[in-house]
Amino acid sequence: MQKIFTPLNNKAVEQLKSGQQILLNGKLYTGRDAAHKKLMELIEKGEMLPFNLLGQVLYYVGPAPAKPGQVIGSAGPTTSGRMDSYTPELLSRGLKGTIGKGYRSAEVIKAGIEYKAVYFAAVGGAGALIAKCIKKSSVIAYPELGPEAIYELEVEDFPLIVVNDIYGGDLYTEGRNRYSSNKICN
Amino acid sequence: MIRNISVQDVTANVAELCMEANYHLGNDVRSALQNAVEKEISPVGKGILQQLVTNADIASTEEMPICQDTGFTVIFLEIGQEVHLFGGDLYEAVDEGIRQGYMKGYLRKSIVNHPLERVNTGDNTPGVIHTKIVPGNQLKITVVPKGGGSENMSAVKMLKPSEGVNGVKKFILEQVATAGPNSCPPVIVGVGIGGTLEKVALLAKEALLRPVGEKNSIGDIAKLEEELLIDINKLGIGPQGFGGVTTALAVHIEIFPAHIASLPVAVNINCHASRHKTRFL
């Protein structure tokens, strides 16, 4: 499996294709519903964000609390679709990747193609397994949001699969078409 | 003979059940996942299923949550009519158990105080508590942590009686197809048919409590469960929606008599981490 390192640049993103399995390494930022809302408020006011978006990857996760001695508790992806209304704006400002689970909207897919950013899926519900890849974790903004705070994570060989690449590829559609033998709902 | 049960005992048991349910996946679900590894034809899908088994094993060994979404704590209480509960308010005692279990167990607190204002309550309370009075002198407690991702993909529809079994099947299939990767497949599909709006939703949730793959005792309903499972797995969604033949591990249907004018159907989808633990006091 290919190893990928953050921050991502256009050259790295151009090499990723839907369906490809990769191992992500480096720094990541977390964010989910409430944190996105706060980031958008800062953008509207023209204020600095708590981290520089350029080339970064955002992981949609609300981790479980760490037990004493643990870096982080279970930390699997949450449903990405809830962040769709915020994502094109963040991609236009230099974000190069998002990680979650589930469908993205047509607007997010289009923005990914336009701004050269990739959507990766992590394995939903594999929170204990994924926690093993997280080597460092610290809250950098909005601690009052609890599991929705923004964390900076350092990951080693985090297994991901490319769902939406910059060429219009979509693993959810392609995968389903490959194995579907029931046309009732297609 | 009336049996006295202290609500403090209820608190202590609820706290332990919250932790057990979140750390230890039931053997029924684990076996179903293991069997699916053998049957899945998509290589990516096979790999994902294997990861889910490994994840459940790590969670159990290290006593950490199977999934970071440790859920809305749904609690089913079956109270024997010869039980006398003493020492305080039963519902407060259950919430105190949730509070203690989620704190002590390092489980994620995912409940906000008000659906629009959305400030985290910080202790995962309140729980959603269902009580049923039954014969006997025991108290049965079942804790069902229910994740938001799969709960969001659930739905109720009031069909016309003329739509019949085909209408029911179409609605269920469409709901699972719409949910796609969002509800963390392979899923367990809980279905309620009949009753009223609130009854049918409860039936669908209760259907999720049955051991995975155990069929309904009514022959034609068991047959419907089997047909739906085959149809769902032909959708091609597969593990995590990456494509494959394992979209659902089981379809469980519960039925109830219906009004002459009504045919309610509810679909309550559970992710692969179908968690529930029961104790009798």
Interface residues (C-beta under 8 A of the other chain):
Chain A: G19 Q21 A34 V61 G62 P63 A64 P65 A66 K67 Q70 G73 S74 A75 G76 T78 T79 G81 K101 G102 Y103 A121 V123 G124 G125 A126 G127 A128 L129 A131 K132 L145 G146 P147 E148 P159 I161 L171 Y172 E174 G175 R176 N177 R178 Y179 S180 S181 N182 I184 C185 N186
Chain B: I41 S42 V44 I48 Q51 L52 T54 N55 A56 I58 A59 E62 M64 P65 I66 C67 Q68 D69 T70 Y106 L107 R108 K109 S110 R118 N120 G122 G147 G148 G149 N152 K170 L173 E174 A177 G180 P181 N182 C184 D231 K234 L235 G236 I237 G238 Q240 G241 F242 G243 G244 V245 C271 H272 A273
